[in-house]
Amino acid sequence: MQNLCYVALDYEAELRKDTEASYEVAAAGWFTLAKERFQTGEILFQPRIAGMRAMGLHQAVALCIDHCHDAELTADESWFKTIVLAGGTACLPGVAGINV
């Protein structure tokens, strides 16, 4: 099902679209997803959707960059351009297009 999921660049606009798609899982049958296709990725940026009180990934990364900058940990300002996200959700289409 990971082939159907993605991160929406405009979450509100995506909610208004027909995003339904189906996927066959061997020995389990067909599954149809709609909003779930992009809501799974959106939880990274809006954890409140899942009932969590936490900052979004983009906010956490920006805060980390700010703390490192304030602590003057490096004189080179380009280090933050090489931040790497890892894990399954980091591979969702659309994550690479997110700017902090």
N, C-alpha and C positions, 0 to 999 in steps of 0.2 A: 504494500500500500504506500510505501514511501515514494513510489514513482508518481503518485497522484498529489502529494502534498507540496506546498510552496509557501513562500512569504509574500504577502501582497504589499506592493509599494504604496497603495492607497487603500487602507483597510475599509474605510467607510464606503468607498466606491465599489469595492469588491463585494460587500454585503448586498448591494443592489443587483449584482449580476447573477446569471444562471451559471453556476460552477459545478453542476452535478456531473459526476463521472463514476464509472464502475470498474471494478477490478476483480478478477477471478483468482481465488486462492485454492490451490490443489487440495482436494479432500474436504474443503470447507464450503465451497460454493462462491457465489457472486456477492460482492459488497458494493454498495453505492454510497458515495460521499458527496456532500455539497459544501456547506459552509465549513465543515470540519477540515476540508482540504487546506485552507489557509488559516483557520483558527488555531491549529496546532502550533504553527510557527509564530503566530501573533502573540501567543502566551509568553514568548521570550521577551517581548517588548511591552506587553500590557498584562502582567501577572494577575491583575485583579479579575480578569476574565475567568480565571480558574479559582477565584476566591482567595488568592494569596495577597498578603500585604508585603510587597517587596518592590524594589525598584526594577525597572526594565533593564535588559542587557545593555542597551545603548547608554543608559544613564550610569550603570555600574562601570562601564569602560571609560566613559567621560570623566567620572569621579576619580578613577584610578589614575588617569592621565593628569588630571589637575593636581592630585596629591604628589605625584612624582615630580611634576613641574615645580610645585611650591617647595618641595624638599630639595630642589636643585640636585637631583640625583644624576643628571647628565647634562653636559653642556651642549650636546648635539640635539637639536630640536627635531630631527627627522626620525628618531627612534620609534615614535608612535605610529608611523606609517607602516610598520612591519608587524602589527599585532595580528596574531593568528588565532582564529577560533577553531576548536576541534570538537569532534563528537558528531553523532548522527544528525542533530538538528542544524549544525553548522553547514551541512551539505545540502540543505533544502534550497531549491532554486529561489533566488530573490535575496538571500542573505547577503551575498556579495555586493548587492546594490544599495545596502543600507549605509548611510554616512552618520558618523557620530557628531 
